[in-house]
Structure formats: C-alpha cells, structure tokens
Amino acid sequence: MTNDLFEKATRLNETLFEQFSKAAEMQMNAFRRYADVTMEQARKVSEVRDLEGLKALTGDQAETLKSLSEQFTADWKAWQDYFNESREQFGKVFEKVPEESTKPGPKAAK
C-alpha cells in the first residue's frame, strides 16, 4: 500500500510539473507577444509629427486592434485546450491506480 501511495504521488507530481511548465510557457509567450505589440505601438506614437502621421497611426490602430482580437481568440482557444489536456492528464493519473490494483502481480500471488 505504501508503494502504491508513493507511485500515485510520483505520477501526480510529474503531471503537475509537466502541466505547470506548459502553463508557464504559454503565459510567457503571450506576455512577449503583447509586450512586443505594446512597444511597437508606443514607438509609432512617438514618431507622429503631424496630422498625416496621426491619421496613419489611427488607421494602423484599427488594424492592430483587429490583430489583437484574433490573437486573443487564439490564446483563449489554446488555454481551453490546455485545461482539457490537463484534466485528461490528471484523470489518467488517478485512473491508472484501479487498473494496476486489479492486475495480478507479485502481491496477489503471496
């Protein structure tokens, strides 16, 4: 029983580490993308010198907002996929235990 408990804990810890690593990577990638967009927009604003530049900037802002909306939707879908995958992985951690205990092994033979 103690070995079974350690095996469960080990599988759970491995799954937690793997899933949290994926979440951290997803967050860092999203942060980089949005920070890059922010820096690019700040640069463009700082370059506006006249009314024509302002008009060009506002046109560019609409394009940027559309792009951000699409990226946000893609990020949201990626997070939903991540949560579904995590749920499946955690389910597998706990599903394996009953399957293993029903298999005849050295303990059953004793």
QUIPEFEN-V725672 format. One record per helix or strand of 3 or more residues. SS is the DSSP state (helix for helix, strand for strand). FROM is the first residue (numbers start at 1). TO is the last residue. If there is no record, write none. Layout:
SS,FROM,TO / SS,FROM,TO
//
This chain:
helix,2,46 / helix,51,102 / helix,106,109
//
